[in-house]
Every structure is written in structure tokens, then in C-alpha cells.
């Protein structure tokens, strides 16, 4: 019975399938098998899989072949036919030789067709120089792959250097759905200028609705109800399409180039700013990211078709766990809808078993959160500064996330070229952070000097939304309550609930703290008067960071507020 020859065919890119590579390798394998009286098996193919980092021997057809050798399914004396040894692997020489010896020591004969070489344990013992030939082939294959990677990097660097603001030569005619490339000359379609089309207004509206408090599902529902056609073919807008647009940095004019080697795409360098015209401002983009992060799971219509809890991510127990919204529909009492400590309910170490009736809580907070009054001029000035501050803080957080992601990828990456690219990104993000932080400090100073007007402008928005909800129902009520929840998150920093039934509402920036007990307002603590130079920011820091940064003994947020209240001794008006 003739031995079996297993033809292993591999090439790196799917584009090579369109060329002659597959036909050429198959024809050579068939000829070799015919000349040597072997039964040919052509089932082992890695089409479009690189061998540079050994991906083919870990998860490709070669991995399957190696497994069959170890299990005995492929018998000793069988042949493995390859065009060149670099079809097996282009890894470093030690890894390549280790793989090669693993195959021939299992009794497999390796035949390379381009140089008519036969490798087996017997041939290498008889002709030791054959091993040297194989090692040279592996070194050559690895070097060629490294040179190819360097050339690719250089080519992309050249392309990147030719792109940017004011450069009319484009990388491709393809752009985001809200842009069209108008060529200067039909004979050179890549030289021209991007222009907004009618879809740009849709993108701006999606971001505006997000900042107003609507979640992805609500935005999609709104666009579908209005008959707004999606960018891609389909039967309407979906949550994933909205999410893609909200995270798409092309909306602020950035182009990110990528490379793909054996797996997911990897970014090449930092985004190219100004390649596209920005359809929205940086401030609006980062405010949307901040709103998404705060809401996280988004506004949900719930069983009643409205946003039931407008205090999501604001309400916390004294134990620092979140307060949970509970709706006991089987009961008709107003107290059947309430907030309770999620930790206590699950048996964690928290003694706060109090239940806070939701309807009364909402009315109390909305009544008392709007009691600061300043002039319209101050409110307008502070609102602009506050908007920029929030956007800049969101940009800082986004840069930190990118820095952490790039560093994590850099630690895991084995490809030296890509590792260098990631390190360059790490350096750029690290250099950008001090500048962003300096801008935050400057904006924060502006806000601090006029923060009463910031709160005044935002509480006016809360009051307006609350008034507009009267008599509204259905989808319109959902939209209004989603906007109200978003507006409230810009006014309130935290609502802290205590086991004695009291709760404290702290406004953003630590301007004021309101104490409620027994269903009524008890007193207001003017934290700005206690700390006129801005030390009240202490109250908005996480407890661990506060004690470390200020070198204070550990103290609960409630304890800090009570201490400040004793010093302030401010009574409600």
C-alpha cells in the first residue's frame, strides 16, 4: 500500500487566493506524488494565514496536522509536501527549527518542491549539512518577513505624513456616511475636498439626543418613528447603529489607520486629526461619552413605558453601595415603590434596611434642588465654562483609557514593529495628559468663581423639564424623564441615604448639601461658605483618594458633612 503524501498549502493574505499561488502549489504537489507513487491528500490548507508568529501551527491546518501526528492518525513514513520551508513557519530560527525537528522526529518525511530537498531523520544523519540548509531557509524566511514588516511600516508612515488638515490628496474615496469627496479633477479622484451631505444633520441630532439623556434604544425609536433612513441597508435604525455613530471619532475629524495580522485589527499610531471635517464639536463628542459612561446601561422605559428612576447612578447608601429601585406592583400603596440599599438586600454587611418611598423622594429632591438664584449674566458665563470643563474632564478620562489600553497591548505584543508603534502611542498619550490637565485646572478655576451661576442655569433646566412633564404621557413622557435624569446628573453629585431615614443631596462642585428627614427638608449646608477657596471639592472625591491626598484620618462622607454643618450653622431660608 503506497504511503500518503500530505500537501500543506499556505499563503498569508486572502488576496493571494485570487492569484496563482494556490494553483501553483497544488500542481507541484500532484506532480511530486505521481512521480513517487504516493497517495495525495490536499485537505491541509491555511489560506490567508500568516506563519510569522506561528498562528498556523497554533490554530490552523498545520495545527491539525501536528495533532494527527501525535495521535497516530498520520502514520510514520508519511510525507509532508511544502513549496518551501517558509510555508511551514516564518518564526524566529529557534522556534522554526524546533517545529521542524518535531515533525521529522515523529517519522514524517518533509519534501520541499522548489529546491527538491528531502528531509528525514535518516537523511539528516547521513547528510548533516542538510540541517544547515534548513536552518538557512528558516533564517531567510524570518528575515524576509521582518523586512516586509519594516517596508509596510515605512509605507504607512509615508501615507500618514501625506495626510492631515489642508492636504487635498486623500487615502481613499471612501468616507463616513455623512461625507462625500468632491474631486478637483475627474482624472484624479483622490484629490479633492470632503463635503457634508444631508446625513450630517442626522449625526448631529443623534449626539444631541444622547446628551439630552436619551439612550441608544430611545434614539433609534425616535429616528424610526420619524422615517429617518439608516446609513446602511436595513429595515431601520437599531441600537448597534446608534452606538457605532456615538463612538465614531470620525465625527470629530479623526482618521485612525489599522493593520491586521493574524487576528483583530490593530491601530497604527495615533488618529490623524483634521483628516475629515468635524461634523460635531469636540465638546459635544466628549459630553456624549461622559453621558454614556454615567448612564452605562442607558435609560430604560421599564414596565410602565417611562423612565421610572431618575436617580440612577446618583443614589448611594451610606455603605457606598448603590440604592436599588423596587416596584411592588401587587401593592397599591405609594410606599410599594421605593429605593433600598442593594447591599443590605443581598445580605452584605450593611445595616441600612430603610425603604425610601420613591414618589415622595422625587418630589422632595426636585423641589429643593432648585433654590439657588443668580443673575442671567453670571449664569450664561458659568454655563459655558462648566460645559467646557465637563468636556475636558471627559477627554482626560478618554485619553487615560486609551493610554491604559495601549500599554496593555504593548505588554502582550510580540511583534517588534507593532510593539514600537504602540510605544509611540503610549508616549503621545502620556505627553498629552499634562496639557489636558492644565486646561482642566484653568477651567475649574473659572467655574469655581462663578459656580453658583452654573448651578442656577442647570437647575433652571431641571425646573423647565419638570414643568413640561405635566400632562405628558407615552413615548413623550419617556423622552422627558430621560432628559430630566440627564439634567439632574449635571446638577447633583450624589444622594446619600442613611439607616435613620435621612438622606443628603450634594450639588455638583460641593456648592450645597441638603439634609432631608421624615419626608421634609431639614437644613441646607452652604459648603462654599465653609470652604471659599474650593476645598469643598473634598466632598466629591472617592473616599480613599480623599484621605490619601489630604492626609486625613479616614472619615465617612456623612461625618465630613456633619462636621462642616456644625461650623457653618446655616439655617434654611
ZAMARGU-4260 file (C-alpha; in steps of 0.2 Angstrom, whole numbers, plus 5000, padded with zeros to 4 digits):
<rodrens>
0) 5000/5000/5000 | 5008/5017/4995 | 5012/5029/5008 | 5002/5045/5009 | 5009/5062/5005
5) 5000/5077/5014 | 5001/5093/5004 | 5002/5108/5015 | 4997/5124/5006 | 4998/5141/5015
10) 4999/5159/5010 | 4997/5175/5021 | 4984/5186/5013 | 4966/5181/5006 | 4971/5192/4991
15) 4983/5178/4985 | 4968/5166/4983 | 4964/5177/4968 | 4981/5174/4960 | 4991/5159/4955
20) 4998/5154/4972 | 4985/5140/4976 | 4985/5133/4958 | 5004/5133/4958 | 5007/5124/4974
25) 4993/5111/4970 | 5001/5107/4953 | 5018/5104/4961 | 5011/5093/4975 | 5002/5082/4962
30) 5017/5080/4951 | 5028/5075/4966 | 5015/5062/4972 | 5013/5055/4955 | 5032/5053/4952
35) 5035/5045/4969 | 5020/5033/4969 | 5011/5042/4984 | 4993/5044/4988 | 4990/5063/4989
40) 4980/5071/5002 | 4976/5090/4999 | 4965/5094/5013 | 4978/5104/5024 | 4977/5122/5018
45) 4980/5138/5028 | 4973/5151/5015 | 4976/5169/5021 | 4985/5164/5037 | 5002/5171/5042
50) 5016/5160/5049 | 5026/5175/5056 | 5021/5172/5074 | 5016/5154/5072 | 4997/5156/5071
55) 4996/5142/5058 | 5004/5129/5070 | 4993/5135/5084 | 4976/5136/5076 | 4977/5132/5058
60) 4978/5117/5047 | 4996/5114/5052 | 4990/5113/5070 | 4978/5100/5065 | 4991/5090/5056
65) 5003/5091/5071 | 4988/5084/5082 | 4986/5070/5070 | 5004/5065/5071 | 5004/5065/5090
70) 4988/5054/5090 | 4995/5042/5077 | 4981/5046/5064 | 4996/5050/5052 | 5007/5036/5051
75) 5026/5036/5052 | 5034/5036/5034 | 5021/5048/5028 | 5026/5063/5018 | 5023/5082/5021
80) 5025/5092/5005 | 5028/5110/5005 | 5033/5123/4992 | 5047/5130/5003 | 5051/5128/5021
85) 5045/5146/5025 | 5027/5139/5021 | 5028/5130/5037 | 5034/5144/5048 | 5042/5161/5047
90) 5045/5162/5066 | 5062/5165/5073 | 5075/5152/5070 | 5074/5143/5087 | 5055/5141/5085
95) 5056/5136/5067 | 5070/5123/5070 | 5060/5116/5085 | 5044/5114/5074 | 5054/5106/5060
100) 5063/5093/5071 | 5046/5089/5080 | 5039/5084/5063 | 5054/5073/5056 | 5057/5065/5073
105) 5039/5059/5073 | 5044/5049/5057 | 5037/5061/5044 | 5047/5065/5028 | 5047/5083/5023
110) 5048/5087/5005 | 5051/5104/4998 | 5047/5106/4980 | 5056/5122/4975 | 5073/5115/4979
115) 5069/5096/4978 | 5075/5093/4996 | 5070/5078/5006 | 5072/5079/5025 | 5070/5065/5037
120) 5080/5058/5052 | 5089/5046/5041 | 5094/5060/5028 | 5100/5072/5041 | 5110/5058/5050
125) 5118/5054/5033 | 5120/5072/5027 | 5121/5083/5042 | 5123/5098/5030 | 5105/5096/5026
130) 5101/5103/5043 | 5111/5118/5040 | 5102/5121/5023 | 5085/5120/5033 | 5092/5132/5046
135) 5097/5144/5032 | 5080/5143/5024 | 5071/5147/5041 | 5083/5162/5044 | 5080/5169/5027
140) 5061/5167/5028 | 5061/5176/5045 | 5072/5190/5039 | 5061/5192/5023 | 5046/5194/5035
145) 5054/5207/5046 | 5060/5216/5030 | 5042/5216/5024 | 5035/5222/5040 | 5048/5236/5040
150) 5043/5241/5022 | 5025/5241/5027 | 5028/5252/5042 | 5038/5264/5031 | 5024/5264/5018
155) 5011/5268/5031 | 5022/5281/5039 | 5024/5289/5022 | 5005/5289/5019 | 5002/5296/5036
160) 5014/5310/5033 | 5004/5315/5017 | 4988/5316/5026 | 4981/5329/5038 | 4972/5346/5038
165) 4973/5356/5022 | 4980/5341/5012 | 4969/5338/4997 | 4976/5321/4992 | 4965/5308/5001
170) 4969/5290/5005 | 4953/5283/4998 | 4937/5290/4991 | 4928/5280/5005 | 4922/5291/5020
175) 4909/5291/5033 | 4891/5291/5028 | 4889/5309/5031 | 4903/5315/5019 | 4906/5314/5001
180) 4923/5318/4992 | 4922/5330/4978 | 4937/5328/4967 | 4946/5343/4960 | 4948/5334/4943
185) 4939/5318/4937 | 4955/5311/4931 | 4962/5311/4949 | 4948/5306/4960 | 4958/5305/4976
190) 4962/5324/4976 | 4948/5335/4982 | 4938/5340/4997 | 4926/5332/5009 | 4909/5340/5009
195) 4894/5336/5021 | 4879/5328/5014 | 4861/5328/5020 | 4865/5314/5033 | 4876/5326/5043
200) 4861/5333/5052 | 4856/5316/5057 | 4873/5313/5065 | 4872/5330/5075 | 4854/5325/5081
205) 4860/5308/5087 | 4873/5316/5098 | 4861/5330/5104 | 4848/5317/5109 | 4862/5307/5118
210) 4867/5322/5128 | 4849/5326/5132 | 4848/5310/5141 | 4840/5298/5128 | 4848/5280/5127
215) 4853/5271/5111 | 4836/5262/5110 | 4826/5278/5113 | 4836/5287/5099 | 4833/5273/5087
220) 4815/5273/5091 | 4814/5291/5088 | 4823/5291/5071 | 4812/5276/5065 | 4796/5285/5070
225) 4801/5300/5060 | 4805/5289/5045 | 4824/5293/5045 | 4833/5281/5034 | 4848/5272/5041
230) 4866/5274/5034 | 4867/5256/5029 | 4854/5245/5021 | 4841/5238/5033 | 4823/5240/5039
235) 4828/5255/5051 | 4839/5261/5065 | 4845/5249/5078 | 4854/5251/5094 | 4871/5245/5087
240) 4870/5258/5073 | 4867/5272/5085 | 4881/5265/5096 | 4893/5265/5082 | 4890/5283/5077
245) 4891/5289/5095 | 4909/5281/5097 | 4915/5285/5080 | 4929/5298/5081 | 4927/5302/5063
250) 4913/5313/5069 | 4927/5325/5076 | 4938/5324/5061 | 4950/5310/5066 | 4956/5296/5054
255) 4963/5280/5063 | 4973/5268/5052 | 4974/5250/5056 | 4984/5234/5052 | 4978/5217/5053
260) 4990/5202/5056 | 4983/5185/5062 | 4968/5192/5071 | 4959/5208/5076 | 4964/5224/5068
265) 4977/5234/5077 | 4978/5253/5076 | 4994/5261/5068 | 4999/5276/5078 | 4988/5290/5084
270) 4972/5296/5075 | 4976/5309/5061 | 4967/5324/5067 | 4959/5335/5054 | 4958/5322/5040
275) 4939/5324/5040 | 4929/5340/5043 | 4921/5338/5060 | 4903/5336/5060 | 4901/5340/5078
280) 4912/5349/5091 | 4925/5340/5102 | 4914/5346/5117 | 4898/5338/5111 | 4908/5322/5107
285) 4916/5320/5124 | 4900/5326/5133 | 4891/5311/5124 | 4904/5299/5130 | 4903/5306/5148
290) 4884/5304/5147 | 4885/5286/5141 | 4898/5282/5155 | 4886/5289/5168 | 4871/5280/5162
295) 4880/5265/5157 | 4865/5254/5154 | 4855/5268/5147 | 4838/5275/5151 | 4825/5260/5150
300) 4807/5263/5148 | 4803/5249/5161 | 4786/5240/5163 | 4777/5257/5164 | 4784/5264/5147
305) 4793/5278/5156 | 4810/5280/5165 | 4805/5275/5182 | 4820/5280/5192 | 4828/5297/5188
310) 4841/5295/5201 | 4851/5281/5193 | 4870/5282/5197 | 4866/5296/5209 | 4858/5287/5224
315) 4870/5278/5236 | 4868/5271/5253 | 4879/5276/5267 | 4889/5260/5264 | 4893/5267/5247
320) 4883/5254/5238 | 4870/5259/5225 | 4852/5261/5230 | 4840/5249/5221 | 4824/5254/5213
325) 4810/5242/5219 | 4792/5241/5212 | 4780/5230/5221 | 4766/5231/5209 | 4755/5220/5219
330) 4753/5233/5232 | 4743/5249/5229 | 4751/5259/5242 | 4764/5273/5237 | 4776/5265/5248
335) 4776/5250/5237 | 4788/5259/5225 | 4804/5263/5234 | 4823/5264/5235 | 4833/5252/5246
340) 4851/5248/5249 | 4857/5234/5236 | 4870/5228/5248 | 4858/5226/5263 | 4845/5217/5252
345) 4858/5204/5246 | 4864/5201/5264 | 4880/5211/5263 | 4887/5220/5279 | 4876/5235/5279
350) 4863/5238/5292 | 4853/5251/5282 | 4837/5242/5279 | 4827/5258/5277 | 4815/5260/5262
355) 4813/5277/5254 | 4796/5279/5245 | 4801/5284/5228 | 4787/5297/5223 | 4790/5307/5239
360) 4808/5306/5237 | 4807/5313/5219 | 4796/5327/5223 | 4807/5332/5238 | 4823/5332/5228
365) 4816/5342/5213 | 4808/5355/5225 | 4823/5359/5234 | 4837/5356/5222 | 4832/5372/5213
370) 4833/5385/5227 | 4849/5395/5221 | 4846/5411/5212 | 4859/5422/5202 | 4859/5434/5188
375) 4857/5429/5170 | 4874/5436/5165 | 4883/5425/5178 | 4873/5410/5173 | 4877/5412/5155
380) 4896/5414/5158 | 4897/5400/5170 | 4887/5388/5159 | 4899/5390/5145 | 4914/5387/5157
385) 4905/5372/5165 | 4901/5364/5148 | 4920/5365/5143 | 4926/5359/5160 | 4915/5343/5159
390) 4920/5340/5141 | 4939/5342/5145 | 4937/5330/5160 | 4929/5318/5149 | 4943/5320/5136
395) 4956/5317/5150 | 4947/5301/5155 | 4946/5295/5137 | 4965/5298/5135 | 4968/5289/5151
400) 4958/5274/5144 | 4967/5274/5128 | 4984/5275/5137 | 4980/5260/5148 | 4973/5250/5133
405) 4989/5254/5123 | 5000/5249/5137 | 4991/5233/5140 | 4993/5229/5121 | 5011/5234/5122
410) 5014/5221/5136 | 5006/5207/5127 | 5013/5211/5109 | 5027/5200/5102 | 5029/5208/5085
415) 5043/5221/5087 | 5037/5233/5074 | 5019/5234/5081 | 5027/5235/5099 | 5036/5250/5093
420) 5020/5258/5086 | 5011/5255/5102 | 5025/5263/5112 | 5025/5278/5101 | 5006/5279/5105
425) 5010/5277/5124 | 5022/5292/5123 | 5010/5303/5114 | 4996/5300/5126 | 5007/5302/5141
430) 5013/5319/5134 | 4995/5325/5131 | 4989/5322/5148 | 4998/5336/5157 | 4992/5348/5144
435) 4974/5342/5146 | 4975/5343/5165 | 4982/5361/5164 | 4967/5366/5154 | 4955/5357/5167
440) 4963/5367/5181 | 4961/5383/5172 | 4943/5379/5168 | 4940/5373/5185 | 4945/5390/5192
445) 4933/5399/5181 | 4919/5388/5186 | 4923/5389/5205 | 4922/5408/5204 | 4905/5408/5196
450) 4898/5391/5201 | 4883/5397/5209 | 4878/5403/5191 | 4882/5386/5184 | 4870/5378/5196
455) 4857/5391/5193 | 4857/5388/5174 | 4856/5369/5176 | 4843/5369/5190 | 4833/5381/5178
460) 4834/5367/5165 | 4828/5354/5178 | 4813/5366/5183 | 4808/5368/5165 | 4808/5350/5161
465) 4798/5346/5177 | 4785/5359/5172 | 4784/5352/5154 | 4781/5334/5160 | 4763/5339/5167
470) 4750/5331/5156 | 4763/5322/5145 | 4761/5303/5143 | 4768/5288/5132 | 4784/5290/5122
475) 4784/5309/5125 | 4784/5306/5144 | 4799/5293/5142 | 4809/5306/5132 | 4805/5320/5145
480) 4810/5309/5160 | 4826/5303/5151 | 4831/5322/5148 | 4826/5326/5166 | 4838/5312/5173
485) 4852/5318/5162 | 4849/5336/5168 | 4849/5331/5186 | 4866/5322/5184 | 4873/5339/5179
490) 4866/5347/5195 | 4868/5333/5208 | 4884/5325/5213 | 4877/5312/5225 | 4862/5307/5235
495) 4867/5298/5251 | 4854/5288/5261 | 4856/5283/5280 | 4848/5270/5291 | 4839/5283/5301
500) 4828/5288/5286 | 4838/5304/5282 | 4846/5307/5266 | 4858/5321/5260 | 4859/5329/5242
505) 4875/5336/5237 | 4876/5348/5222 | 4890/5346/5209 | 4905/5355/5214 | 4901/5354/5233
510) 4891/5370/5232 | 4877/5365/5244 | 4872/5350/5254 | 4853/5347/5258 | 4848/5337/5273
515) 4831/5328/5272 | 4822/5318/5286 | 4805/5312/5290 | 4799/5317/5272 | 4804/5335/5274
520) 4818/5347/5271 | 4828/5349/5287 | 4843/5361/5283 | 4855/5367/5270 | 4873/5367/5272
525) 4882/5380/5262 | 4899/5371/5258 | 4905/5386/5248 | 4904/5397/5263 | 4914/5385/5273
530) 4927/5382/5260 | 4928/5398/5250 | 4944/5393/5241 | 4937/5377/5234 | 4942/5365/5247
535) 4924/5358/5247 | 4930/5348/5232 | 4935/5336/5245 | 4917/5330/5246 | 4916/5325/5228
540) 4932/5314/5228 | 4931/5295/5231 | 4934/5292/5250 | 4951/5283/5248 | 4958/5296/5236
545) 4952/5310/5248 | 4961/5303/5264 | 4977/5299/5254 | 4978/5316/5245 | 4973/5326/5260
550) 4982/5315/5273 | 4967/5315/5284 | 4961/5301/5295 | 4948/5290/5287 | 4931/5299/5289
555) 4914/5295/5281 | 4906/5307/5269 | 4892/5309/5281 | 4904/5313/5295 | 4913/5326/5285
560) 4896/5335/5280 | 4890/5335/5298 | 4907/5342/5304 | 4906/5356/5291 | 4887/5359/5296
565) 4892/5362/5314 | 4904/5375/5308 | 4893/5383/5296 | 4877/5383/5307 | 4867/5389/5292
570) 4848/5388/5294 | 4836/5386/5279 | 4828/5401/5272
</rodrens>
